[in-house]
Every structure is written in structure tokens, then in C-alpha cells.
């Protein structure tokens, strides 16, 4: 079998969220299901076969800038391999009991971005990525749980999902994957093309391929308290300057020289008391932290283009965020790929539309070229950095 990255014509994904959630309204879903309990949605995207073939997914897994994994279960042992993979690796795979997973497909395909836009009833700041997996019969990654919300949309083929809301989430020691030590299935469903299963965090589940199948997993970001606090303290350290230096002109002799005195503790406590923050600090931190590209993401600058030519192009074709770019707004500021943006007041609406829709049409930009010089200059700089594409 040959593996390549040529894409077939994608399906039309421009559906209303109401269809995506079946007969449940967005408000009902957020109030009763989101982060609370699972939901099975039959025909979320009717007859959805996906926009990748197994060959095309394998082709992506061969690329250097794509994160991919190969999970197999042989002789009662789980095995994990990290990509990128040489093409010949796929020719040596057995007929069953393995899974190929490719992360951040939305960073490499417009169709992936189009699919994620169907989930914009969840804030962009919570979105992580689109992962696509392929498995032959029996393939899966074992019984496990996720620490984040996920929508599991079935592409081609069928997959059996077993689910449990068990409290015992202890893991198999030494396994290369987060496999549950014990799994007691409480419910199970067979998902066909276009069906979707929503799972909140920490719900145990196990997906098993029935014949060849592909699954599109929309995952949402949920940083741990430890990660958030650590990153925030790093952020403060770079932006707070505490003046002065520890001193003790009132030092007296201690009966125990190895003892840290109450006086020293009090003085240091007073110094650290200057390390304060407010909601504005938290907003700026979140804007930069949540829009910062992951460490493996690389932007490729386009061929050089003059500002004059750029203006003509966007007036004709419009502009959109690169697949890898993230544009967010917190309070009165915008953040693009970890950087704080200076936006003129009269350009805020256009910038907000670019953030929400991830694109600006030629109609929206044809007038902007004439009256928003600073915005156009910014767009031009971002285009040269590879952050925007036509």
C-alpha cells in the first residue's frame, strides 16, 4: 500500500451547532452536559466520512513537522512508537490491533480548521487540537481516561466505545501509555460515520475498531493548577522588579547560629509582599500563555512581497490566520501567538472578527485598505512572519 498526502475533496462541514448536538440546544448542552456527563449524538454530521483516507493520514505521519504516534497491542503488551515514520514502517504492520494517531491536523489542513469552527460554541481559548486516528480491526489505545473534555466524531467505518464513570483511575505501572489497571464497562455504543460521543474529564473509556475505521477527536485544553501557577510565576518574574536587597543592620547574636531567625523570616516576607498581582495581570498572562504556539510549531515565512502588492491581494482574496496561529482577546487587548498587539480603537471590530472567524473577507478588507493604515501594516508584518495566509 502506498502512503501519500494528496487530499481528496472535503465534505461540506458548514453546519449549524444545533445539528452538531442533535436536538439539544447549545445552552442545554453547556448547562447539563459540558464538564458534567457524557452525551451520545447520533448523526451529529450525517454520513460524515471525514476528509482524510488512511493513506493520507499515514502520509502526514511521515512528515517531520507533524506529531504522530503508533500504538499496538501484541502478545498482551502495549507498545508505543513516536513519529515521524518512514513509509516502509506501515508495510510491516500486522492486520489488526494497532492504531495510528496524528495530532494537530488542524495545523496542516484547512479542512481541519473548518471542522473545529463547528465547535465555536466553546471559547477558542479552551480548544487544544484535532487529532485523527486510523485503526484496523481491534485497534485502539486501551482503557484510559483524559483530563480534558473531548468530542469523538466517527469518520469512516465503525468503532465500539465502552464507557465507565468508575472512581478507580489507577494506571498500569510501567506501561508506555496511560492504561487503566481495571476497567468495568457500564455502557457501550457502536458509532458509525457521523455519530459523535462527548466525554467530560476523567470518564474512563475504551474505543475498539470494528474493521477499518477513522476517528476525529476534538480535544479541549485544561491546564493543571500546577502548570498554571508555575507559568504565571515565571510570567511575573519576567515582568516584576522587586527593588532593594536583604539587609540586617539590626543583627544580634543568636544562641543557635544554624537557626533561621524569626526576624529574617519577617524581613523576607516583607520583601515578597511586593510580589502582588491583579486581574489585569492575570488577563495579560492568559492572553500570552494561551495563544503561545507549542514548542514544536514552526512558522514558515512566505516569499517576499511588497506592501502595495499585499494590499491588492487582500482586497481581492481576503486574509486568514495561518492554521497554526491563535488570536485571542482578553479585556481590552489582543494576543497573537504569544505577543500583545497594539490595536487602534477604530480597528477593534475588524480584529475581533478576525479572532472569531479566523479570517477577513475581501469585502471586509477592501475598505479597510483605504482607511485602516496601521491595521493593514500590522497584517502585512504578520503575513511576512507566516502568521497569516491568503
C-alpha positions, 0 to 999 in steps of 0.5 A: 500500500502506498502512503501519500498526502494528496487530499481528496475533496472535503465534505461540506462541514458548514453546519449549524451547532444545533445539528452538531448536538442533535436536538439539544440546544447549545445552552442545554448542552453547556448547562447539563452536559459540558464538564458534567456527563457524557452525551451520545449524538447520533448523526451529529454530521450525517454520513460524515466520512471525514476528509482524510483516507488512511493513506493520507493520514499515514502520509502526514505521519511521515512528515517531520513537522507533524506529531504522530504516534503508533500504538499496538497491542501484541502478545498482551503488551502495549507498545508505543512508537513516536513519529515521524515514520518512514513509509516502509514502517506501515508495510510491516504492520500486522492486520489488526490491533494497532492504531495510528494517531496524528495530532494537530491536523488542524495545523496542516489542513484547512479542512481541519480548521473548518471542522473545529469552527463547528465547535465555536460554541466553546471559547477558542481559548479552551480548544487544544487540537484535532487529532485523527486516528486510523485503526484496523480491526481491534485497534485502539489505545486501551482503557484510559481516561483524559483530563480534558473534555473531548468530542469523538466524531466517527469518520469512516467505518465503525468503532465500539466505545465502552464507557465507565464513570468508575472512581478507580483511575489507577494506571498500569505501572510501567506501561508506555501509555496511560492504561487503566489497571481495571476497567468495568464497562457500564455502557457501550455504543457502536458509532458509525460515520457521523455519530459523535460521543462527548466525554467530560474529564476523567470518564474512563473509556475504551474505543475498539475498531470494528474493521477499518475505521477513522476517528476525529477527536476534538480535544479541549485544553485544561491546564493543571493548577500546577502548570498554571501557577508555575507559568504565571510565576515565571510570567511575573518574574519576567515582568516584576522588579522587586527593588532593594536587597536583604539587609540586617543592620539590626543583627544580634547574636543568636544562641543557635547560629544554624537557626533561621531567625524569626526576624529574617523570616519577617524581613523576607516576607516583607520583601515578597509582599511586593510580589502582588498581582491583579486581574489585569495581570492575570488577563495579560498572562492568559492572553500570552500563555494561551495563544503561545504556539507549542514548542514544536510549531514552526512558522514558515515565512512566505516569499517576499512581497511588497506592501502595495502588492499585499494590499491588492491581494487582500482586497481581492482574496481576503486574509486568514490566520495561518492554521497554526496561529491563535488570536485571542482577546482578553479585556481590552487587548489582543494576543497573537501567538504569544505577543500583545498587539497594539490595536487602534480603537477604530480597528477593534471590530475588524480584529475581533472578527478576525479572532472569531472567524479566523479570517477577513473577507475581501469585502471586509478588507477592501475598505479597510485598505483605504482607511485602516493604515496601521491595521493593514501594516500590522497584517502585512508584518504578520503575513511576512512572519507566516502568521497569516495566509491568503 
